[in-house]
Every structure is written in structure tokens, then in C-alpha cells.
Amino acid sequence: MRRHGRIGDGVPTLLRQGRFTGRPSEMTISAHGDGGSVHTMEVGGSVAIVGEGQLAELP
């Protein structure tokens, strides 16, 4: 969103996802940098572990 100019530099933005899968959630995101070079991302919100696993080897 930052790269395409949809949010401002460092501006906290609410992102909603999961509605169609029955697991709605919200998170706050912000991106720092200009459109061509985003160098820092911040993501925040509540979490719930719904699964875990282990990668035995790289694909």
C-alpha cells in the first residue's frame, strides 16, 4: 500500500482480513520509506495460534 501511494509514510493504518474465511481479524500496519523503497514495516494486533508446524528442508 505504501509503495503504491495508498498510505502515507509512517501513517498507522487499520487492515482487516479473514472475513470470508470466518476468521475476521484486524491489525495496524505502517510503512516507512518512499514509494520505490520501503525500508521499515510495523505490524501490530492480537494473535491466536491456530496451528504450528516444522519445515524439514527447503523446497
WOTAWO-V504403 format. One record per helix or strand of 3 or more residues. SS is the DSSP state (a for helix, b for strand). FROM is the first residue (numbers start at 1). TO is the last residue. Records with the same first field share a line. If there is no record, write none. Layout:
SS = FROM-TO + FROM-TO
This chain:
b = 13-17 + 25-34 + 37-44
a = 19-21
